[in-house]
Amino acid sequence: SIQSCRHKFIIVLDCLFLGTILIALTTRTWASSLSIALMLTMCYSHELARRYSWIYHSCGWILPISISSIIYFYSSVDRTRSISTLTSDKFGKIQIILSIVLLFICILINYIVLY
């Protein structure tokens, strides 16, 4: 039916929105992870930088996935109305707040590490 197709289309759009947010957050965290790796390589040793590679992956993947999950659960499907609240209006405030916080943290890390 048309209602079922509309619901599936909304789910696809929600996944696309979350995917773009995840990509945006991941690029920020990986830039910070790479600056930490560069600092360890230049100031200490290549072996030390390789030993702490788990930190880069933790920061590079776990932080953006966690933030994307918070955004998803914050604006997930309203069970009482069976409609998605994951639209750009509802989605905007929490996404902007968390993105700015993450960007500030990444800029701070980059500044501390590289200067």
Phi and psi in degrees as a GROMACS rama.xvg file:
@    title "Ramachandran Plot"
@    xaxis  label "Phi"
@    yaxis  label "Psi"
@TYPE xy
-67.6821  -37.826  ILE-2
-63.5787  -40.5028  GLN-3
-66.3274  -42.2535  SER-4
-65.0344  -39.3885  CYS-5
-64.6509  -41.6432  ARG-6
-63.9395  -41.851  HIS-7
-65.1746  -39.047  LYS-8
-63.5546  -40.9074  PHE-9
-64.0908  -39.708  ILE-10
-63.1652  -41.7685  ILE-11
-62.7509  -43.3907  VAL-12
-63.2339  -40.2921  LEU-13
-60.2011  -42.9379  ASP-14
-64.7004  -38.9795  CYS-15
-64.9628  -42.9368  LEU-16
-60.5968  -45.8416  PHE-17
-65.0725  -37.2284  LEU-18
-63.5861  -41.5095  GLY-19
-68.4026  -36.0456  THR-20
-67.1097  -43.1364  ILE-21
-60.7796  -42.2011  LEU-22
-63.805  -43.9625  ILE-23
-62.7267  -43.7778  ALA-24
-68.9389  -37.2939  LEU-25
-65.8861  -38.3435  THR-26
-64.6858  -35.0356  THR-27
-68.3623  -46.3142  ARG-28
-70.0027  -35.0757  THR-29
-70.4848  -31.3185  TRP-30
-62.5968  -41.162  ALA-31
-68.6682  -40.6618  SER-32
-61.9337  -41.0617  SER-33
-67.9686  -34.0741  LEU-34
-68.8746  -35.5605  SER-35
-64.5975  -44.2186  ILE-36
-61.6921  -41.2459  ALA-37
-63.9305  -43.3365  LEU-38
-62.1807  -45.1547  MET-39
-64.7778  -38.888  LEU-40
-66.9158  -44.3255  THR-41
-75.4807  -39.9389  MET-42
-87.0178  -28.5771  CYS-43
-120.562  -90.8804  TYR-44
-157.617  160.076  SER-45
-65.0953  -35.5353  HIS-46
-66.6329  -39.0576  GLU-47
-65.2942  -41.2655  LEU-48
-62.478  -39.5476  ALA-49
-69.5409  -34.7215  ARG-50
-64.9702  -33.155  ARG-51
-97.4926  23.8441  TYR-52
-64.1535  -23.2876  SER-53
-64.798  -28.7918  TRP-54
-67.1751  -40.5447  ILE-55
-62.6516  -43.0135  TYR-56
-69.7583  -36.0712  HIS-57
-62.7811  -49.9258  SER-58
-67.5808  -38.1146  CYS-59
-72.7392  -29.1555  GLY-60
-115.592  -45.0852  TRP-61
-67.7257  -43.0622  ILE-62
-60.5025  -51.0612  LEU-63
-66.4713  -35.3052  PRO-64
-67.1561  -39.6882  ILE-65
-63.998  -45.9238  SER-66
-64.9307  -41.5083  ILE-67
-63.0768  -36.5111  SER-68
-66.1068  -41.0603  SER-69
-61.1827  -44.4376  ILE-70
-61.5286  -42.9647  ILE-71
-63.3525  -48.6115  TYR-72
-69.7773  -30.5881  PHE-73
-65.9776  -37.2228  TYR-74
-119.287  35.8494  SER-75
-76.8262  -175.585  SER-76
-65.7671  130.856  VAL-77
-76.2901  110.835  ASP-78
-66.3956  -28.075  ARG-79
-76.341  -31.3883  THR-80
-103.678  -12.0219  ARG-81
58.4985  33.3113  SER-82
-125.427  150.406  ILE-83
-79.6732  134.88  SER-84
-102.196  12.1466  THR-85
-88.5323  61.091  LEU-86
-103.482  169.956  THR-87
-64.0807  -29.6231  SER-88
-68.8368  -52.1257  ASP-89
-68.7895  -34.0965  LYS-90
-73.7683  -27.2217  PHE-91
-63.9379  -48.3379  GLY-92
-63.1249  -52.7174  LYS-93
-66.8895  -36.8407  ILE-94
-66.8756  -41.7778  GLN-95
-66.6787  -44.4186  ILE-96
-61.1696  -51.1331  ILE-97
-67.3173  -35.6545  LEU-98
-66.3369  -41.2754  SER-99
-67.2119  -41.1687  ILE-100
-61.8319  -47.2527  VAL-101
-63.8289  -42.2318  LEU-102
-62.0595  -41.7122  LEU-103
-61.8409  -43.5171  PHE-104
-62.2055  -44.0553  ILE-105
-65.2015  -40.9772  CYS-106
-64.364  -41.8352  ILE-107
-61.8092  -44.8174  LEU-108
-62.0906  -46.608  ILE-109
-60.6656  -41.3947  ASN-110
-65.262  -46.079  TYR-111
-64.8053  -43.1645  ILE-112
-73.0004  -42.3725  VAL-113
-91.463  -13.584  LEU-114
